């Protein structure tokens, strides 16, 4: 006898008011030309605003059981399924922000408090939960730092 079970876990923020931001206010900006996309744009808008990627390839999303596309821009990665799914920024070529304040790799970790007033930084890993209006979505911005400098910014899904 073989039993197969499937589950989907969701992480709920422990302190929702102090470390969350509305996904409707987030954009990713290419710093060389100031073009930006928002979190609901498709891959056509990515290419229109950021130009041709360095490379693109099919990418298997095992947990979602679907194939999407990975677009690379000089090491920075943008993942799409039928929608914008995730990103990983490892250089200062791109920044994430809300049209007023932006974070990029190489910035001081203290800029997070400018991006999100009242946010307290603890350690080398920071998490900013995303919500859509009043409802939390199963995504967050993960910010890694070393020696008080941002080294990686990722959109993670859970």
C-alpha positions in Angstrom: 0.0 0.0 0.0 1.3 3.4 -1.0 -0.1 6.7 0.4 0.7 10.0 -1.3 -0.2 13.3 0.4 0.2 16.8 -0.8 0.1 19.9 1.3 0.6 23.6 0.9 2.0 25.5 3.9 1.7 29.2 4.4 3.8 31.4 6.7 1.9 34.0 8.7 3.7 37.1 9.8 4.4 37.2 13.5 4.4 41.0 13.6 2.3 42.1 10.6 2.2 45.8 11.2 5.9 46.4 11.7 7.3 44.6 8.7 4.8 44.5 5.9 4.3 46.6 2.7 1.5 46.7 0.1 2.5 44.8 -3.0 0.6 47.4 -5.1 3.2 50.0 -4.2 6.3 48.0 -5.2 8.2 48.5 -8.4 11.5 47.2 -9.7 13.6 49.8 -11.5 16.5 49.4 -13.8 18.9 52.1 -12.7 20.6 52.7 -16.0 17.5 54.0 -17.6 15.0 54.4 -14.7 12.4 52.2 -16.4 10.4 50.1 -14.0 7.9 47.3 -13.8 5.4 46.5 -11.0 4.7 43.2 -9.3 1.7 42.4 -11.6 3.5 42.9 -14.9 4.1 40.1 -17.3 7.3 39.0 -19.1 6.5 41.2 -22.1 6.6 44.3 -19.9 9.9 43.1 -18.4 11.6 42.9 -21.9 9.9 46.1 -23.0 11.2 48.1 -20.0 14.6 46.4 -19.3 15.5 45.3 -22.9 16.6 41.9 -24.0 17.9 39.7 -21.2 21.4 38.4 -21.1 19.8 34.9 -21.3 16.5 33.2 -20.9 15.7 29.6 -20.3 12.8 27.3 -19.3 12.6 26.9 -15.6 10.7 24.1 -13.7 8.7 25.2 -10.7 8.6 21.9 -8.9 6.2 22.9 -6.1 3.9 24.6 -8.6 4.2 21.6 -11.1 4.6 23.9 -14.1 7.3 25.3 -16.4 8.0 29.0 -16.5 10.8 31.1 -17.8 14.0 32.5 -16.1 15.3 35.8 -17.5 18.8 36.8 -16.5 20.1 40.3 -16.7 23.8 40.3 -15.8 23.3 37.8 -13.0 20.0 39.3 -11.7 17.2 36.8 -12.1 13.5 37.3 -12.9 11.2 34.2 -12.8 7.8 34.1 -14.6 5.1 31.4 -14.7 1.8 32.7 -16.1 2.6 35.8 -14.0 5.6 37.5 -12.4 6.7 34.9 -9.8 10.0 35.9 -8.2 13.3 37.7 -8.6 16.8 37.7 -7.2 18.9 40.9 -7.3 22.6 40.4 -6.8 24.0 43.7 -8.3 23.2 47.3 -8.1 21.8 47.4 -11.7 18.2 47.1 -10.3 16.4 48.4 -7.3 13.1 47.7 -5.6 11.0 50.4 -4.2 7.8 52.4 -4.0 8.4 55.2 -6.5 9.9 57.3 -3.7 12.4 55.2 -1.9 14.4 52.3 -3.4 16.7 49.6 -2.1 19.6 48.1 -4.1 22.5 45.8 -3.5 25.4 47.8 -2.1 23.2 50.1 -0.1 23.7 50.4 3.7 21.2 48.1 5.5 20.0 51.2 7.4 18.2 52.3 4.2 15.5 49.8 5.0 14.2 52.1 7.7 13.9 54.9 5.0 12.0 52.4 2.8 9.8 51.3 5.7 9.8 53.8 8.5 9.7 52.0 11.9 11.3 48.8 10.6 13.9 47.5 13.0 16.9 45.7 11.6 18.1 42.5 13.3 21.0 40.5 12.1 22.0 39.8 8.5 18.6 38.7 7.2 15.6 40.9 6.9 12.1 39.9 5.8 9.4 42.3 4.6 6.0 40.6 4.2 3.8 41.6 1.3 0.1 42.3 1.5 -2.5 43.2 -1.1 -4.6 45.8 0.6 -5.4 44.4 4.0 -4.8 40.7 3.0 -1.4 39.1 3.3 -0.1 37.3 0.2 2.2 34.3 0.4 5.3 36.3 -0.6 8.0 38.3 1.1 11.0 40.4 0.3 14.2 38.8 1.7 17.2 41.1 2.2 20.6 39.6 3.0 23.4 41.8 4.2 27.0 41.5 5.2 29.1 44.2 7.1 25.9 46.4 7.1 25.7 46.4 3.2 22.9 44.8 1.3 24.2 41.8 -0.7 21.0 40.2 -2.1 17.3 41.1 -2.5 14.9 38.3 -3.3 11.1 37.9 -3.7 10.3 34.6 -2.0 7.1 32.6 -2.1 5.8 30.3 0.5 
